[in-house]
Amino acid sequence: MAVIHTIISPTPTHTPFTGGSDQERLTRGAARGVTTYFDSTASNWPATGAGDNRSLSISISLDRDYAYVMTDCSAAFLKINTSQNSMGAVGFMEIGIPVPGGTDYAYSPMISHADRQDSAGSTAISGIQARDYNVQYPIIDASTPSIMVFQAEDIPRYMLYPFDNTNNTVDINCVFSEAAEQEAAQTVRFAARFIQYDISQAYDWRVQSPTLTR
């Protein structure tokens, strides 16, 4: 048995924010804009050979000249229906943050909540247990895809930026693996959204501190 690994590198799209003068934006600790990483090619997650499993990595390297706050991250898996209407996978997000002397890592689960449970409190599909966040959708017709959507939960809300110098960058990997062998090919759509700040703003108390009221 082998594990077949596939890598997807989403394309970034940046939208700058407007409004106010540069001085006003600096004074208020305003963000520069929003950067979205989207896999617009609808990459294919190939089927495996007999008895094989597979894994998928969706890799992002943030622009090292800026700081970011992640707002959301999701992935959708589409499969044209065959005689089976089950889809099963587990996923997580790994964030590699440069620190003096190395890299620290933060993790967040990528979860697709089960859509039904039996009387025993489980949602087994072809031996894949509910704890693996499997999802099953009914077959409508042979040309309609089943869709399984993963959403990142407990996303780190703190600033992501290269702490020691601008030669480093923040790397983000969303990793998925099948809990069943010999699954059919699937189409993958991915999106992650980040609010972008100047590096200097990442050290500004206006950005890093909560807003207090009295």
C-alpha positions in Angstrom: 0.0 0.0 0.0 1.3 3.5 -0.9 0.2 7.1 0.0 -0.2 9.2 -3.1 0.6 12.9 -2.3 -0.8 15.9 -4.3 0.2 19.5 -3.8 -1.9 22.6 -4.8 -0.5 26.2 -4.8 -3.4 28.7 -4.8 -3.1 32.0 -6.6 -3.2 35.2 -4.5 -5.4 38.2 -5.4 -4.8 41.5 -3.5 -7.4 44.2 -3.1 -6.0 47.5 -1.6 -8.2 49.4 0.9 -8.9 53.1 0.1 -10.2 56.0 2.1 -8.4 58.5 4.3 -4.9 60.0 4.0 -1.7 58.0 4.6 -1.3 59.9 7.9 -4.9 59.0 9.0 -4.4 55.4 8.2 -1.1 55.3 10.1 -2.6 57.0 13.1 -5.5 54.6 13.2 -3.5 51.5 12.6 -5.5 50.8 9.5 -5.0 47.7 7.3 -3.5 48.0 3.8 -6.0 45.7 2.1 -7.2 42.1 1.8 -5.4 39.2 0.1 -7.3 36.1 -1.0 -5.7 32.8 -2.0 -8.1 31.0 -4.3 -7.5 27.8 -6.3 -9.3 29.1 -9.5 -8.0 26.2 -11.6 -10.3 23.7 -9.7 -7.4 21.3 -9.3 -8.0 17.6 -9.5 -7.3 15.3 -6.6 -6.5 12.1 -8.6 -7.8 8.7 -7.8 -5.5 6.2 -6.3 -4.4 2.8 -7.4 -5.8 -0.4 -5.8 -5.2 -0.5 -2.1 -3.6 2.9 -2.0 -4.5 6.0 0.2 -3.9 9.6 -0.8 -3.1 12.9 0.8 -3.4 16.5 -0.4 -1.5 19.6 0.7 -2.7 23.2 -0.2 0.4 25.4 0.4 0.6 29.2 0.9 3.6 31.4 1.5 2.5 34.9 2.6 4.3 37.9 1.1 7.3 38.4 3.5 7.1 42.2 3.3 3.8 42.4 5.2 1.9 41.2 8.2 -1.5 39.5 8.1 -4.5 38.4 10.2 -6.3 35.3 8.8 -10.1 35.7 8.7 -11.3 32.5 7.1 -10.2 29.4 5.3 -12.3 26.7 3.5 -12.0 23.9 1.0 -14.6 22.1 -1.1 -14.3 18.6 -2.6 -16.5 17.7 -5.5 -17.0 14.2 -6.9 -19.1 13.2 -9.8 -21.5 10.5 -8.5 -20.8 6.9 -9.2 -22.3 3.8 -7.6 -21.0 5.1 -4.3 -22.2 8.4 -2.7 -19.8 8.5 0.2 -16.9 10.9 0.7 -14.4 10.7 3.5 -11.4 12.8 4.5 -9.8 14.5 7.5 -7.9 17.7 7.5 -5.9 20.3 9.5 -4.2 23.6 8.9 -0.5 24.1 9.9 0.9 27.7 10.2 4.7 28.0 10.3 5.7 31.2 12.0 9.4 32.4 11.9 10.8 33.2 15.3 14.4 33.9 16.4 16.3 30.7 16.0 13.7 28.7 14.1 10.0 28.2 13.4 7.0 27.8 15.7 3.9 26.1 14.5 0.2 26.7 15.2 -2.6 24.3 14.2 -6.3 24.5 13.4 -8.7 21.7 12.5 -10.3 21.7 9.1 -13.7 20.2 9.7 -16.6 19.0 7.6 -19.4 18.2 10.1 -21.3 15.0 9.7 -24.7 15.6 8.2 -26.5 12.7 10.0 -26.1 10.4 13.0 -27.6 7.0 13.8 -29.1 6.0 17.1 -25.7 5.0 18.4 -24.5 8.5 17.9 -22.1 7.7 15.0 -22.2 8.4 11.3 -20.2 5.6 9.8 -19.8 5.5 6.0 -18.0 2.4 4.6 -16.3 2.0 7.9 -15.3 5.7 8.3 -16.4 6.8 11.8 -18.2 10.1 12.7 -15.1 11.2 14.6 -13.4 11.5 11.2 -15.9 14.2 10.1 -17.2 12.3 7.1 -20.1 13.5 5.1 -22.6 11.8 2.9 -24.8 13.3 0.2 -27.6 11.6 -1.7 -27.2 10.9 -5.4 -29.4 13.1 -7.5 -28.3 11.9 -10.9 -25.1 10.6 -12.5 -23.9 14.1 -13.5 -24.5 15.9 -10.2 -21.4 16.1 -8.0 -21.4 15.3 -4.3 -19.8 18.2 -2.4 -18.0 18.0 1.0 -17.0 21.4 2.5 -14.3 21.9 5.1 -14.0 25.0 7.2 -11.1 26.0 9.4 -12.1 26.2 13.1 -10.3 28.0 15.9 -8.3 30.1 13.4 -5.5 32.0 15.1 -6.6 35.6 15.4 -3.2 37.1 16.2 -0.9 38.8 13.7 1.2 36.6 11.4 4.5 38.1 10.4 8.2 37.3 10.2 9.4 38.2 13.6 13.2 38.2 13.2 13.7 39.7 9.7 12.0 40.1 6.3 14.0 37.2 4.8 11.5 34.8 6.3 7.9 34.3 5.5 4.8 32.7 7.1 4.0 29.3 5.5 0.5 27.9 5.7 -0.3 24.3 4.8 -3.8 22.8 4.7 -3.4 19.0 4.7 -6.1 16.4 3.9 -5.9 12.6 3.9 -8.4 10.0 3.0 -9.6 7.6 5.7 -10.5 5.0 3.0 -8.5 3.3 0.2 -9.0 3.7 -3.5 -11.3 6.7 -3.5 -12.5 8.2 -6.8 -11.0 11.4 -8.3 -12.3 14.7 -6.8 -12.2 18.3 -7.9 -10.9 20.7 -5.2 -11.8 24.4 -4.7 -10.0 26.3 -2.0 -10.1 29.9 -0.5 -8.3 31.6 2.3 -8.6 35.3 3.2 -6.1 37.5 5.0 -6.1 41.2 6.1 -2.8 42.8 5.2 -0.8 45.3 7.3 2.5 47.0 6.9 5.3 45.3 8.9 5.6 48.5 11.0 1.9 48.3 11.9 2.5 44.8 13.2 4.5 46.3 16.0 1.9 49.1 16.6 -0.1 49.0 19.8 -3.2 50.2 17.9 -3.2 46.9 16.0 -2.0 44.6 18.7 -4.1 46.0 21.6 -7.9 45.6 22.2 -10.1 48.7 22.0 -11.1 49.7 25.5 -14.3 51.6 26.3 -15.5 53.4 29.4 
